[in-house]
Amino acid sequence: MVQKNRSKEKNSKRPPALLTVGDVASLLNLHPNTVRRWAGQGILKALRVGPRRDRRFYRADISRLLRVSLKGSVGDEAESSLRR
């Protein structure tokens, strides 16, 4: 009998809740170093994960930032890309 990996199926249908520095930089049209600096300054809330202490950002936090900070088509376009 073949067993399906249910968690993999669920994750493949839904984008991950955590975003990398590169993901956030692309969504906000920023350089990755700017994202890191903003996280260090507390402008963006970041989690530190793994042995390298890489930064991860909650998708909901970035979406909220876009709704609050950006108005018009640029904000709508960036926010829609978060839903993909």
Biopython code that builds the backbone (N, CA, C, O; Angstrom):
import numpy as np
from Bio.PDB.StructureBuilder import StructureBuilder

atoms = [
    (1, "MET", "N", (0.837, -1.164, 0.000)),
    (1, "MET", "CA", (0.000, 0.000, 0.000)),
    (1, "MET", "C", (0.896, 1.246, 0.000)),
    (1, "MET", "O", (1.912, 1.295, 0.693)),
    (2, "VAL", "N", (0.506, 2.230, -0.775)),
    (2, "VAL", "CA", (1.252, 3.479, -0.862)),
    (2, "VAL", "C", (0.622, 4.487, 0.091)),
    (2, "VAL", "O", (-0.577, 4.761, 0.031)),
    (3, "GLN", "N", (1.460, 5.034, 0.972)),
    (3, "GLN", "CA", (0.963, 6.042, 1.900)),
    (3, "GLN", "C", (1.293, 7.419, 1.362)),
    (3, "GLN", "O", (2.397, 7.668, 0.879)),
    (4, "LYS", "N", (0.337, 8.290, 1.451)),
    (4, "LYS", "CA", (0.554, 9.663, 1.004)),
    (4, "LYS", "C", (1.031, 10.500, 2.183)),
    (4, "LYS", "O", (0.602, 10.317, 3.322)),
    (5, "ASN", "N", (1.906, 11.399, 1.878)),
    (5, "ASN", "CA", (2.381, 12.335, 2.892)),
    (5, "ASN", "C", (1.393, 13.492, 2.939)),
    (5, "ASN", "O", (1.467, 14.416, 2.129)),
    (6, "ARG", "N", (0.474, 13.436, 3.889)),
    (6, "ARG", "CA", (-0.602, 14.427, 3.954)),
    (6, "ARG", "C", (-0.089, 15.832, 4.228)),
    (6, "ARG", "O", (-0.616, 16.802, 3.683)),
    (7, "SER", "N", (0.930, 15.952, 5.063)),
    (7, "SER", "CA", (1.435, 17.295, 5.360)),
    (7, "SER", "C", (2.046, 17.928, 4.123)),
    (7, "SER", "O", (1.942, 19.140, 3.934)),
    (8, "LYS", "N", (2.678, 17.133, 3.285)),
    (8, "LYS", "CA", (3.245, 17.670, 2.050)),
    (8, "LYS", "C", (2.131, 18.133, 1.117)),
    (8, "LYS", "O", (2.257, 19.170, 0.466)),
    (9, "GLU", "N", (1.043, 17.371, 1.048)),
    (9, "GLU", "CA", (-0.083, 17.769, 0.204)),
    (9, "GLU", "C", (-0.695, 19.076, 0.686)),
    (9, "GLU", "O", (-1.016, 19.944, -0.125)),
    (10, "LYS", "N", (-0.857, 19.224, 1.987)),
    (10, "LYS", "CA", (-1.433, 20.454, 2.524)),
    (10, "LYS", "C", (-0.533, 21.645, 2.227)),
    (10, "LYS", "O", (-1.014, 22.707, 1.832)),
    (11, "ASN", "N", (0.767, 21.473, 2.414)),
    (11, "ASN", "CA", (1.703, 22.573, 2.200)),
    (11, "ASN", "C", (1.826, 22.953, 0.735)),
    (11, "ASN", "O", (2.093, 24.113, 0.423)),
    (12, "SER", "N", (1.637, 22.003, -0.166)),
    (12, "SER", "CA", (1.785, 22.320, -1.581)),
    (12, "SER", "C", (0.630, 23.183, -2.088)),
    (12, "SER", "O", (0.772, 23.874, -3.097)),
    (13, "LYS", "N", (-0.502, 23.149, -1.404)),
    (13, "LYS", "CA", (-1.656, 23.933, -1.829)),
    (13, "LYS", "C", (-1.655, 25.330, -1.230)),
    (13, "LYS", "O", (-2.323, 26.225, -1.746)),
    (14, "ARG", "N", (-0.921, 25.524, -0.157)),
    (14, "ARG", "CA", (-0.923, 26.795, 0.548)),
    (14, "ARG", "C", (0.509, 27.319, 0.631)),
    (14, "ARG", "O", (1.421, 26.563, 0.963)),
    (15, "PRO", "N", (0.718, 28.603, 0.334)),
    (15, "PRO", "CA", (2.070, 29.145, 0.454)),
    (15, "PRO", "C", (2.521, 29.106, 1.909)),
    (15, "PRO", "O", (1.693, 29.158, 2.818)),
    (16, "PRO", "N", (3.819, 29.017, 2.131)),
    (16, "PRO", "CA", (4.298, 28.951, 3.510)),
    (16, "PRO", "C", (3.979, 30.226, 4.276)),
    (16, "PRO", "O", (3.958, 31.321, 3.713)),
    (17, "ALA", "N", (3.729, 30.060, 5.574)),
    (17, "ALA", "CA", (3.383, 31.203, 6.419)),
    (17, "ALA", "C", (4.598, 32.068, 6.712)),
    (17, "ALA", "O", (4.459, 33.242, 7.056)),
    (18, "LEU", "N", (5.795, 31.493, 6.578)),
    (18, "LEU", "CA", (7.017, 32.244, 6.850)),
    (18, "LEU", "C", (7.726, 32.587, 5.548)),
    (18, "LEU", "O", (7.817, 31.764, 4.637)),
    (19, "LEU", "N", (8.219, 33.803, 5.477)),
    (19, "LEU", "CA", (8.923, 34.290, 4.290)),
    (19, "LEU", "C", (10.389, 34.515, 4.622)),
    (19, "LEU", "O", (10.733, 34.861, 5.753)),
    (20, "THR", "N", (11.249, 34.317, 3.634)),
    (20, "THR", "CA", (12.674, 34.583, 3.794)),
    (20, "THR", "C", (12.960, 36.062, 3.559)),
    (20, "THR", "O", (12.089, 36.817, 3.128)),
    (21, "VAL", "N", (14.195, 36.460, 3.852)),
    (21, "VAL", "CA", (14.625, 37.833, 3.568)),
    (21, "VAL", "C", (14.436, 38.123, 2.082)),
    (21, "VAL", "O", (13.953, 39.194, 1.716)),
    (22, "GLY", "N", (14.811, 37.185, 1.232)),
    (22, "GLY", "CA", (14.668, 37.369, -0.213)),
    (22, "GLY", "C", (13.224, 37.510, -0.647)),
    (22, "GLY", "O", (12.906, 38.326, -1.512)),
    (23, "ASP", "N", (12.342, 36.710, -0.046)),
    (23, "ASP", "CA", (10.913, 36.809, -0.364)),
    (23, "ASP", "C", (10.381, 38.203, -0.041)),
    (23, "ASP", "O", (9.699, 38.825, -0.855)),
    (24, "VAL", "N", (10.702, 38.677, 1.155)),
    (24, "VAL", "CA", (10.221, 39.992, 1.594)),
    (24, "VAL", "C", (10.812, 41.096, 0.725)),
    (24, "VAL", "O", (10.115, 42.037, 0.343)),
    (25, "ALA", "N", (12.098, 40.976, 0.417)),
    (25, "ALA", "CA", (12.749, 41.981, -0.434)),
    (25, "ALA", "C", (12.054, 42.062, -1.789)),
    (25, "ALA", "O", (11.824, 43.156, -2.304)),
    (26, "SER", "N", (11.721, 40.920, -2.365)),
    (26, "SER", "CA", (11.032, 40.909, -3.662)),
    (26, "SER", "C", (9.646, 41.535, -3.563)),
    (26, "SER", "O", (9.259, 42.333, -4.417)),
    (27, "LEU", "N", (8.905, 41.177, -2.530)),
    (27, "LEU", "CA", (7.548, 41.700, -2.374)),
    (27, "LEU", "C", (7.528, 43.204, -2.146)),
    (27, "LEU", "O", (6.640, 43.901, -2.637)),
    (28, "LEU", "N", (8.511, 43.704, -1.398)),
    (28, "LEU", "CA", (8.543, 45.129, -1.072)),
    (28, "LEU", "C", (9.429, 45.930, -2.013)),
    (28, "LEU", "O", (9.568, 47.144, -1.868)),
    (29, "ASN", "N", (10.027, 45.239, -2.979)),
    (29, "ASN", "CA", (10.925, 45.882, -3.943)),
    (29, "ASN", "C", (12.068, 46.608, -3.221)),
    (29, "ASN", "O", (12.355, 47.776, -3.482)),
    (30, "LEU", "N", (12.702, 45.877, -2.312)),
    (30, "LEU", "CA", (13.812, 46.400, -1.522)),
    (30, "LEU", "C", (15.037, 45.513, -1.703)),
    (30, "LEU", "O", (14.927, 44.375, -2.162)),
    (31, "HIS", "N", (16.185, 46.030, -1.348)),
    (31, "HIS", "CA", (17.395, 45.217, -1.308)),
    (31, "HIS", "C", (17.321, 44.344, -0.048)),
    (31, "HIS", "O", (16.826, 44.801, 0.982)),
    (32, "PRO", "N", (17.798, 43.107, -0.113)),
    (32, "PRO", "CA", (17.768, 42.243, 1.076)),
    (32, "PRO", "C", (18.435, 42.870, 2.308)),
    (32, "PRO", "O", (17.990, 42.642, 3.433)),
    (33, "ASN", "N", (19.487, 43.648, 2.103)),
    (33, "ASN", "CA", (20.134, 44.294, 3.251)),
    (33, "ASN", "C", (19.212, 45.313, 3.922)),
    (33, "ASN", "O", (19.295, 45.521, 5.132)),
    (34, "THR", "N", (18.335, 45.947, 3.142)),
    (34, "THR", "CA", (17.358, 46.874, 3.722)),
    (34, "THR", "C", (16.374, 46.111, 4.598)),
    (34, "THR", "O", (16.014, 46.574, 5.681)),
    (35, "VAL", "N", (15.940, 44.948, 4.133)),
    (35, "VAL", "CA", (15.029, 44.113, 4.927)),
    (35, "VAL", "C", (15.713, 43.716, 6.237)),
    (35, "VAL", "O", (15.096, 43.777, 7.301)),
    (36, "ARG", "N", (16.970, 43.314, 6.164)),
    (36, "ARG", "CA", (17.714, 42.941, 7.377)),
    (36, "ARG", "C", (17.843, 44.134, 8.331)),
    (36, "ARG", "O", (17.665, 43.991, 9.541)),
    (37, "ARG", "N", (18.148, 45.297, 7.784)),
    (37, "ARG", "CA", (18.301, 46.495, 8.609)),
    (37, "ARG", "C", (16.972, 46.857, 9.279)),
    (37, "ARG", "O", (16.939, 47.169, 10.469)),
    (38, "TRP", "N", (15.872, 46.814, 8.507)),
    (38, "TRP", "CA", (14.559, 47.119, 9.068)),
    (38, "TRP", "C", (14.201, 46.130, 10.173)),
    (38, "TRP", "O", (13.599, 46.512, 11.177)),
    (39, "ALA", "N", (14.568, 44.866, 9.995)),
    (39, "ALA", "CA", (14.314, 43.871, 11.043)),
    (39, "ALA", "C", (15.127, 44.213, 12.289)),
    (39, "ALA", "O", (14.618, 44.114, 13.406)),
    (40, "GLY", "N", (16.372, 44.609, 12.108)),
    (40, "GLY", "CA", (17.217, 44.995, 13.233)),
    (40, "GLY", "C", (16.707, 46.222, 13.956)),
    (40, "GLY", "O", (16.879, 46.350, 15.168)),
    (41, "GLN", "N", (16.076, 47.129, 13.218)),
    (41, "GLN", "CA", (15.530, 48.360, 13.798)),
    (41, "GLN", "C", (14.124, 48.164, 14.373)),
    (41, "GLN", "O", (13.578, 49.065, 15.010)),
    (42, "GLY", "N", (13.546, 46.988, 14.145)),
    (42, "GLY", "CA", (12.207, 46.717, 14.654)),
    (42, "GLY", "C", (11.083, 47.172, 13.746)),
    (42, "GLY", "O", (9.912, 47.079, 14.117)),
    (43, "ILE", "N", (11.420, 47.664, 12.561)),
    (43, "ILE", "CA", (10.388, 48.077, 11.603)),
    (43, "ILE", "C", (9.637, 46.851, 11.100)),
    (43, "ILE", "O", (8.418, 46.889, 10.932)),
    (44, "LEU", "N", (10.362, 45.769, 10.863)),
    (44, "LEU", "CA", (9.781, 44.482, 10.491)),
    (44, "LEU", "C", (10.058, 43.495, 11.619)),
    (44, "LEU", "O", (11.174, 43.435, 12.134)),
    (45, "LYS", "N", (9.054, 42.729, 11.999)),
    (45, "LYS", "CA", (9.229, 41.720, 13.035)),
    (45, "LYS", "C", (9.782, 40.454, 12.391)),
    (45, "LYS", "O", (9.194, 39.915, 11.454)),
    (46, "ALA", "N", (10.912, 39.989, 12.900)),
    (46, "ALA", "CA", (11.554, 38.801, 12.336)),
    (46, "ALA", "C", (11.738, 37.735, 13.403)),
    (46, "ALA", "O", (11.956, 38.030, 14.578)),
    (47, "LEU", "N", (11.645, 36.500, 12.964)),
    (47, "LEU", "CA", (11.990, 35.356, 13.801)),
    (47, "LEU", "C", (13.375, 34.899, 13.391)),
    (47, "LEU", "O", (13.762, 35.063, 12.234)),
    (48, "ARG", "N", (14.125, 34.332, 14.310)),
    (48, "ARG", "CA", (15.429, 33.769, 13.972)),
    (48, "ARG", "C", (15.284, 32.253, 14.074)),
    (48, "ARG", "O", (14.863, 31.733, 15.106)),
    (49, "VAL", "N", (15.634, 31.550, 13.001)),
    (49, "VAL", "CA", (15.447, 30.100, 12.960)),
    (49, "VAL", "C", (16.734, 29.400, 12.545)),
    (49, "VAL", "O", (17.588, 29.972, 11.869)),
    (50, "GLY", "N", (16.844, 28.156, 12.969)),
    (50, "GLY", "CA", (17.953, 27.309, 12.548)),
    (50, "GLY", "C", (19.279, 27.669, 13.194)),
    (50, "GLY", "O", (19.395, 28.661, 13.915)),
    (51, "PRO", "N", (20.271, 26.841, 12.919)),
    (51, "PRO", "CA", (21.597, 27.056, 13.520)),
    (51, "PRO", "C", (22.279, 28.331, 13.026)),
    (51, "PRO", "O", (23.114, 28.901, 13.727)),
    (52, "ARG", "N", (21.927, 28.776, 11.826)),
    (52, "ARG", "CA", (22.523, 30.015, 11.300)),
    (52, "ARG", "C", (21.758, 31.251, 11.751)),
    (52, "ARG", "O", (22.158, 32.380, 11.467)),
    (53, "ARG", "N", (20.638, 31.024, 12.466)),
    (53, "ARG", "CA", (19.802, 32.123, 12.961)),
    (53, "ARG", "C", (19.283, 32.997, 11.819)),
    (53, "ARG", "O", (19.252, 34.223, 11.922)),
    (54, "ASP", "N", (18.876, 32.343, 10.727)),
    (54, "ASP", "CA", (18.306, 33.062, 9.586)),
    (54, "ASP", "C", (17.012, 33.754, 9.996)),
    (54, "ASP", "O", (16.280, 33.275, 10.862)),
    (55, "ARG", "N", (16.748, 34.873, 9.365)),
    (55, "ARG", "CA", (15.523, 35.624, 9.649)),
    (55, "ARG", "C", (14.369, 35.053, 8.830)),
    (55, "ARG", "O", (14.531, 34.688, 7.666)),
    (56, "ARG", "N", (13.207, 34.985, 9.465)),
    (56, "ARG", "CA", (11.970, 34.627, 8.790)),
    (56, "ARG", "C", (10.912, 35.620, 9.227)),
    (56, "ARG", "O", (10.935, 36.131, 10.347)),
    (57, "PHE", "N", (9.988, 35.880, 8.323)),
    (57, "PHE", "CA", (8.955, 36.884, 8.550)),
    (57, "PHE", "C", (7.593, 36.244, 8.336)),
    (57, "PHE", "O", (7.406, 35.472, 7.395)),
    (58, "TYR", "N", (6.643, 36.564, 9.208)),
    (58, "TYR", "CA", (5.288, 36.059, 9.021)),
    (58, "TYR", "C", (4.650, 36.756, 7.829)),
    (58, "TYR", "O", (4.711, 37.978, 7.691)),
    (59, "ARG", "N", (4.041, 35.953, 6.978)),
    (59, "ARG", "CA", (3.346, 36.468, 5.801)),
    (59, "ARG", "C", (2.283, 37.493, 6.214)),
    (59, "ARG", "O", (2.123, 38.517, 5.551)),
    (60, "ALA", "N", (1.569, 37.227, 7.287)),
    (60, "ALA", "CA", (0.513, 38.140, 7.746)),
    (60, "ALA", "C", (1.084, 39.501, 8.142)),
    (60, "ALA", "O", (0.456, 40.530, 7.891)),
    (61, "ASP", "N", (2.268, 39.517, 8.759)),
    (61, "ASP", "CA", (2.885, 40.792, 9.144)),
    (61, "ASP", "C", (3.242, 41.626, 7.919)),
    (61, "ASP", "O", (3.034, 42.839, 7.905)),
    (62, "ILE", "N", (3.779, 40.971, 6.893)),
    (62, "ILE", "CA", (4.162, 41.692, 5.673)),
    (62, "ILE", "C", (2.913, 42.174, 4.947)),
    (62, "ILE", "O", (2.892, 43.285, 4.418)),
    (63, "SER", "N", (1.876, 41.349, 4.917)),
    (63, "SER", "CA", (0.617, 41.742, 4.291)),
    (63, "SER", "C", (0.018, 42.953, 5.005)),
    (63, "SER", "O", (-0.475, 43.880, 4.363)),
    (64, "ARG", "N", (0.066, 42.937, 6.334)),
    (64, "ARG", "CA", (-0.447, 44.059, 7.124)),
    (64, "ARG", "C", (0.350, 45.328, 6.831)),
    (64, "ARG", "O", (-0.227, 46.406, 6.687)),
    (65, "LEU", "N", (1.660, 45.202, 6.745)),
    (65, "LEU", "CA", (2.511, 46.351, 6.423)),
    (65, "LEU", "C", (2.127, 46.943, 5.071)),
    (65, "LEU", "O", (2.059, 48.163, 4.920)),
    (66, "LEU", "N", (1.879, 46.085, 4.096)),
    (66, "LEU", "CA", (1.497, 46.562, 2.766)),
    (66, "LEU", "C", (0.155, 47.286, 2.803)),
    (66, "LEU", "O", (-0.012, 48.327, 2.166)),
    (67, "ARG", "N", (-0.795, 46.736, 3.545)),
    (67, "ARG", "CA", (-2.116, 47.376, 3.626)),
    (67, "ARG", "C", (-2.026, 48.745, 4.281)),
    (67, "ARG", "O", (-2.674, 49.692, 3.835)),
    (68, "VAL", "N", (-1.233, 48.855, 5.328)),
    (68, "VAL", "CA", (-1.127, 50.105, 6.074)),
    (68, "VAL", "C", (-0.289, 51.131, 5.326)),
    (68, "VAL", "O", (-0.643, 52.309, 5.276)),
    (69, "SER", "N", (0.828, 50.685, 4.740)),
    (69, "SER", "CA", (1.815, 51.611, 4.178)),
    (69, "SER", "C", (1.568, 52.006, 2.735)),
    (69, "SER", "O", (1.825, 53.144, 2.343)),
    (70, "LEU", "N", (1.075, 51.079, 1.954)),
    (70, "LEU", "CA", (0.966, 51.333, 0.521)),
    (70, "LEU", "C", (-0.485, 51.469, 0.103)),
    (70, "LEU", "O", (-1.333, 50.670, 0.501)),
    (71, "LYS", "N", (-0.761, 52.458, -0.681)),
    (71, "LYS", "CA", (-2.101, 52.675, -1.223)),
    (71, "LYS", "C", (-2.018, 52.578, -2.740)),
    (71, "LYS", "O", (-0.988, 52.893, -3.337)),
    (72, "GLY", "N", (-3.112, 52.140, -3.359)),
    (72, "GLY", "CA", (-3.163, 52.123, -4.811)),
    (72, "GLY", "C", (-2.681, 50.826, -5.420)),
    (72, "GLY", "O", (-2.587, 49.802, -4.743)),
    (73, "SER", "N", (-2.375, 50.878, -6.704)),
    (73, "SER", "CA", (-2.099, 49.668, -7.474)),
    (73, "SER", "C", (-0.834, 48.951, -7.034)),
    (73, "SER", "O", (-0.788, 47.722, -7.081)),
    (74, "VAL", "N", (0.184, 49.667, -6.611)),
    (74, "VAL", "CA", (1.420, 49.006, -6.195)),
    (74, "VAL", "C", (1.156, 48.143, -4.976)),
    (74, "VAL", "O", (1.586, 46.990, -4.934)),
    (75, "GLY", "N", (0.461, 48.674, -3.989)),
    (75, "GLY", "CA", (0.136, 47.907, -2.797)),
    (75, "GLY", "C", (-0.775, 46.736, -3.099)),
    (75, "GLY", "O", (-0.585, 45.646, -2.560)),
    (76, "ASP", "N", (-1.769, 46.946, -3.961)),
    (76, "ASP", "CA", (-2.681, 45.874, -4.330)),
    (76, "ASP", "C", (-1.945, 44.763, -5.058)),
    (76, "ASP", "O", (-2.188, 43.583, -4.804)),
    (77, "GLU", "N", (-1.044, 45.136, -5.963)),
    (77, "GLU", "CA", (-0.287, 44.145, -6.722)),
    (77, "GLU", "C", (0.617, 43.334, -5.805)),
    (77, "GLU", "O", (0.677, 42.110, -5.918)),
    (78, "ALA", "N", (1.312, 43.997, -4.909)),
    (78, "ALA", "CA", (2.209, 43.298, -3.986)),
    (78, "ALA", "C", (1.416, 42.404, -3.044)),
    (78, "ALA", "O", (1.831, 41.280, -2.762)),
    (79, "GLU", "N", (0.287, 42.889, -2.558)),
    (79, "GLU", "CA", (-0.521, 42.090, -1.646)),
    (79, "GLU", "C", (-1.099, 40.870, -2.354)),
    (79, "GLU", "O", (-1.176, 39.795, -1.759)),
    (80, "SER", "N", (-1.506, 41.016, -3.609)),
    (80, "SER", "CA", (-2.041, 39.867, -4.333)),
    (80, "SER", "C", (-0.969, 38.809, -4.542)),
    (80, "SER", "O", (-1.279, 37.619, -4.586)),
    (81, "SER", "N", (0.284, 39.221, -4.673)),
    (81, "SER", "CA", (1.352, 38.240, -4.838)),
    (81, "SER", "C", (1.585, 37.471, -3.547)),
    (81, "SER", "O", (2.109, 36.358, -3.590)),
    (82, "LEU", "N", (1.213, 38.027, -2.406)),
    (82, "LEU", "CA", (1.319, 37.309, -1.140)),
    (82, "LEU", "C", (0.319, 36.167, -1.070)),
    (82, "LEU", "O", (0.560, 35.174, -0.384)),
    (83, "ARG", "N", (-0.791, 36.295, -1.765)),
    (83, "ARG", "CA", (-1.839, 35.270, -1.719)),
    (83, "ARG", "C", (-1.548, 34.096, -2.636)),
    (83, "ARG", "O", (-2.213, 33.065, -2.533)),
    (84, "ARG", "N", (-0.592, 34.218, -3.514)),
    (84, "ARG", "CA", (-0.300, 33.137, -4.469)),
    (84, "ARG", "C", (0.250, 31.922, -3.795)),
    (84, "ARG", "O", (0.546, 30.928, -4.458)),
]
sb = StructureBuilder()
sb.init_structure("model")
sb.init_model(0)
sb.init_chain("A")
sb.init_seg("    ")
for serial, (resi, resn, name, xyz) in enumerate(atoms, 1):
    if name == "N":
        sb.init_residue(resn, " ", resi, " ")
    sb.init_atom(name, np.array(xyz, "f"), 0.0, 1.0, " ", f" {name:<3s}", serial, name[0])
structure = sb.get_structure()
